[in-house]
Amino acid sequence: MWRAGAIPGGVTLDIELSGVPLWLVAAPFGAGSVWAVALEDGTTQAFLVQSGRAVAMDITSASLPAGAPAALAVAGDEAYLLAAPLGGASELTHPVPLGGPGRLAFIDSEGDLVVWQNGSEAGRLAVDALPDARLLIDEQERVLLLTKPSSHYPHGIAGDRLEATEITLLETHPSLKAVTRISIPGQRVVEGISPIWADLNGDGRREIIVTISDSEQGAQVVVYSESGDQLAAGPAVGRSNRWRHQIAVAPLGVNGELELAEVLTPHIGGIAGFYRLDGESLNLVAQQAGVTSHTIGSRNLDMGIAGDLDGDGQPELVVFDQSFTDLTAMRRTADGIEIAWQTPVGGKAATNLASVNLDGGISLGVGRDDGVLRIWLAP
């Protein structure tokens, strides 16, 4: 269910940090929300935001490997950042919870997928994971991730020149096993760190959506079923070293139609695009230039979000202007796209966008390169 926010025009809260932030995570907490920031050196800070005020709070872990993404969990009256229980875990991604207390999945430094439960290893599978793969989980505690890294398409826009050549879906119950492996043919790679795993056609089953790139066609969006069948593919850029940043699947259409939102070439004049799946065709139905959603060389691919942040009943795609100094929200119309609203960041954005759904609506936050966390508060 989409909740409504009050941006623009809502109250903003600026919080001074002790350094430059890289990652931001947030969650409901008691009668308010908790916001945790990972700084450039790996140290972390957390704040309880309630009744329009922010109070610093202690949080576990106090530090992460420098540059590592953060994942926030809340259990009762405790909020904490997830950390892998083994020293050999990959420092380029984070663990994910698998339901019950103390049950986690994470990638180790050898590319294995490890399940940890009640203080000990409960399963391990050699999947040759992409070192910075973000793990996705569903209600059945299945795990979806990118595997089999290769350097044969060295575009390197997201932190290194390794990209996946396989997509792997795993079951963790009753045992850990791979149920689907989607091999990317030829010299093509999945250019990104995770798929989108969402129901794009409205049939109640999730599809697996990735950006696939090579040196001839360049980037295109491809949709697979969970069994590994290719369902549809969007248009290719037509040349190498041009990226499509897929961001979200949401009911973005004027009448609530499901659409996939992306930003084409966010580093060299970004163009927002909206796709609609029609049978076996993935059609690009609208575009809008003048935005961006990613800093070249960063592993942070979360600088875009979809939601009804202005409270008009229709979700917007929210990214940034090309200077990263203004949030830019785009709304789908019958004729294409309109700029729904813009609001200043107060400096230059340095982190992903993070949001919290509260009873009063949506709060949205971003960290700036001047060491400030800005939060647009829910009404």
Secondary structure, DSSP 8 states (H G I E B T S, - for coil): ---B---SSS-EEEEE-SS-EEEEEEEEETTEEEEEEEETTSBEEEEEEETTEEEEE--B-SB-STT----EEEETTEEEE---SSTTB-SSS--EE-SSTT-EEEEBTTSEEEEEETTEEEEEEE--B-TT---EE-TT--EEEEEEEE-SS---TTSSS-EEEEEEEEE-SSS-EEEEEEE--TT-EE-SS--EEE-SSSSSS-EEEEEEE-TTT--EEEEE-TTS-EEEE----SSSS--EEEEEEE--STTS--EEEEEESTTTTEEEEEEEEETTEEEEEEEEEEEE---TT-S-----EEEB-SSSSS-EEEEEETTSSEEEEEEEETTEEEEEEEEE-SS-B-S--EEEEETTEEEEEEEBTTSEEEEE---
